[in-house]
Amino acid sequence: MFGQRKISKFMPVAVWLAVFAFVCILFAHDKNPEEKLSIGERFHYETAQTWKGALGDMFRSKPKLPPQYKTYRDSKKIELPKPQFRGIALEEAIEKRRSVRNYSDKPITMDQLSQLLFAAQGVTGHMYGKALRTAPSAGALYPFEVYVVVNNVENLPRAIYHYSVLDHTLELLKKGDFRSKITDAGLKQEMLGDAAVTFVLSAIFDRVRHKYGERGYRYTYIEAGHISQNLYLQSVSLGLGSVCAGAFLDEKVNKLIDVDGRKEAVIYLHAVGSL
Ligand SMILES: Cc1cc2nc3c(=O)[nH]c(=O)nc-3n(C[C@H](O)[C@H](O)[C@H](O)COP(=O)(O)O)c2cc1C
């Protein structure tokens, strides 16, 4: 009896203390530092994870979750060979990996292209109805779409294609020779046009913002690195050369694959060619 009375007596105090702590966390958080921040500093600072941010996020409205997979229904589909699971030792690929910017005229094969696409974003498992990929993704939300500017691949016409992850096929977007356009958009980096194929990694931000808010941008940039590293190591294993490229004119590259640069934007390029 005594214990019960004691609990009910202190209950309102405990509730008020909890409310007070909640309000303190919410409002007593870091204010902007005194000095003026650069855009990069502001981005990093304002997407930093804090307890206040985590609490605030629970109440903040987030964008709707866009479709998890992009498909170009009316496009011509190109079947890809099945990926293989043999090659050099991972340790050897890691040791040999180097950025290669000069390629020979030898075309790469459809088998090699298929293997590279699979390494970038191939489906390797399923969980709760979701297709899990070769590269990790925050919350398994997979913001990336992979496009390829094909220049020198055996039995595949020059064009821009979209990689359809679910059925491991290519969807034809634009026929033609885009070597000079991709080089131009890539700040005249010749390797982008010389490569047998240039991978264009573009992200649909709302897939990640839907869950993680603005911090989702950070996760997206990090994820691009995972995909690119898979491309690097797969290229070594196939005896090909490759290099990533973060230096490009955003607007031009976005235009090349017809994305708006806001809801979906190109984050990274990766050129691959024969040695
Ligand atoms: C985020 C990022 C962006 C890069 N952008 C370019 C680029 O635009 N052009 C280029 O030739 N190399 C680019 N690189 C490749 C680096 O120049 C290269 O990794 C570095 O010189 C080390 O050489 P290694 O990759 O052979 O070890 C980039 C690398 C990273 C990680």
The ligand as an SDF file (V2000), in Angstrom:
LIG
                    3D

 31 33  0  0  0  0  0  0  0  0999 V2000
   35.3390   10.7670  -55.6480 C   0  0  0  0  0  0  0  0  0  0  0  0
   36.3690   10.5380  -56.7170 C   0  0  0  0  0  0  0  0  0  0  0  0
   36.3060   11.2720  -57.8830 C   0  0  0  0  0  0  0  0  0  0  0  0
   37.2400   11.0620  -58.8960 C   0  0  0  0  0  0  0  0  0  0  0  0
   37.1190   11.7550  -60.0640 N   0  0  0  0  0  0  0  0  0  0  0  0
   37.9850   11.5010  -61.0530 C   0  0  0  0  0  0  0  0  0  0  0  0
   37.8430   12.1790  -62.2970 C   0  0  0  0  0  0  0  0  0  0  0  0
   36.9400   12.9850  -62.5160 O   0  0  0  0  0  0  0  0  0  0  0  0
   38.7410   11.9000  -63.2680 N   0  0  0  0  0  0  0  0  0  0  0  0
   39.7680   11.0100  -63.1040 C   0  0  0  0  0  0  0  0  0  0  0  0
   40.5300   10.8040  -64.0350 O   0  0  0  0  0  0  0  0  0  0  0  0
   39.9150   10.3480  -61.9330 N   0  0  0  0  0  0  0  0  0  0  0  0
   39.0490   10.5500  -60.9060 C   0  0  0  0  0  0  0  0  0  0  0  0
   39.1630    9.8690  -59.7350 N   0  0  0  0  0  0  0  0  0  0  0  0
   40.2130    8.8140  -59.6120 C   0  0  0  0  0  0  0  0  0  0  0  0
   41.4060    9.3140  -58.8000 C   0  0  0  0  0  0  0  0  0  0  0  0
   42.1110   10.2680  -59.5330 O   0  0  0  0  0  0  0  0  0  0  0  0
   42.2790    8.0900  -58.4580 C   0  0  0  0  0  0  0  0  0  0  0  0
   41.5610    7.1780  -57.7050 O   0  0  0  0  0  0  0  0  0  0  0  0
   43.5270    8.5250  -57.6930 C   0  0  0  0  0  0  0  0  0  0  0  0
   44.3940    9.2700  -58.5160 O   0  0  0  0  0  0  0  0  0  0  0  0
   44.2850    7.3320  -57.1100 C   0  0  0  0  0  0  0  0  0  0  0  0
   44.7150    6.4780  -58.1280 O   0  0  0  0  0  0  0  0  0  0  0  0
   44.2590    4.9430  -58.2120 P   0  0  0  0  0  0  0  0  0  0  0  0
   42.7640    4.9000  -58.3310 O   0  0  0  0  0  0  0  0  0  0  0  0
   44.9260    4.3910  -59.4310 O   0  0  0  0  0  0  0  0  0  0  0  0
   44.7020    4.2510  -56.9710 O   0  0  0  0  0  0  0  0  0  0  0  0
   38.2660   10.0800  -58.7140 C   0  0  0  0  0  0  0  0  0  0  0  0
   38.3080    9.3530  -57.5240 C   0  0  0  0  0  0  0  0  0  0  0  0
   37.3670    9.5620  -56.5490 C   0  0  0  0  0  0  0  0  0  0  0  0
   37.4160    8.7040  -55.3040 C   0  0  0  0  0  0  0  0  0  0  0  0
  1  2  1  0
  2  3  1  0
  2 30  2  0
  3  4  2  0
  4  5  1  0
  4 28  1  0
  5  6  2  0
  6  7  1  0
  6 13  1  0
  7  8  2  0
  7  9  1  0
  9 10  1  0
 10 11  2  0
 10 12  1  0
 12 13  2  0
 13 14  1  0
 14 15  1  0
 14 28  1  0
 15 16  1  0
 16 17  1  0
 16 18  1  0
 18 19  1  0
 18 20  1  0
 20 21  1  0
 20 22  1  0
 22 23  1  0
 23 24  1  0
 24 25  2  0
 24 26  1  0
 24 27  1  0
 28 29  2  0
 29 30  1  0
 30 31  1  0
M  END
$$$$
